[in-house]
Amino acid sequence: MRNYIIGEDYEQWDIVTDGPLATLKINVEGVEVPKTRADCTAEDLKKWEKNEKAKKWLVCGLGLDEYSRIQSSTTAKQIWNTLQVAHEGTLQLKSLERIILEEDRVEKILTRVLPITWESKITAIQELKNIATLPLDESHCQ
């Protein structure tokens, strides 16, 4: 996803990682508040347009389950942050530039992904196998 967005428009990726650089103004009380559309400059509108394009590119790459996680997000940055949290350590979003230990990934699968009906099997695996050395792709139990 990162490479696709950068390939289309490098500034888009800045919007995804940094946000659309909120368009704020100082009101009469001296407090920063969001600008109304009438107060926005052409540059402000361009930032928000880039945010909407980045959101479109992020959303188009998602399935229904993923979409339900991000549907209330209003910025591309919020979408990206939500996806980072949801997929940290999985192969779906390898470009997150975080290294997750194999042990942590195995533990995540055993404790969060498998249904409760597998609880006895999960306990047996945890007791019989050394989770620190158990590869995620091991397909047999002994």
Residue pairs with C-beta under 8 A, 6 or more apart in sequence:
1 57
1 58
1 61
1 93
1 95
2 13
2 95
3 95
4 57
4 61
5 12
5 13
5 16
5 54
5 57
5 58
6 12
6 13
8 57
9 50
9 53
11 50
12 50
12 53
12 54
12 57
12 76
13 54
15 21
15 47
15 50
15 51
15 54
15 76
15 77
16 54
16 58
16 76
16 77
16 79
16 80
17 77
17 80
18 77
19 51
19 75
19 76
19 77
20 47
20 48
20 50
20 51
20 75
20 76
20 77
21 47
22 34
23 34
23 35
23 40
23 44
23 47
23 48
24 32
24 33
24 34
24 35
25 32
25 33
25 34
25 35
25 39
26 32
26 33
27 33
35 44
40 48
51 75
51 76
54 76
55 73
55 75
55 76
55 79
58 70
58 76
58 79
58 80
58 83
59 67
59 70
59 79
62 70
66 83
66 86
69 82
69 83
69 86
70 78
70 79
70 82
70 83
73 79
73 82
83 93
84 93
84 96
87 93
87 96
88 96
88 98
88 100
89 98
89 100
89 104
89 105
89 108
90 105
102 135
102 136
103 131
103 132
103 134
105 136
106 131
106 134
106 135
106 136
107 131
109 136
110 122
110 125
110 126
110 131
111 122
114 121
114 122
124 141
125 134
125 141
128 141
128 142
129 141
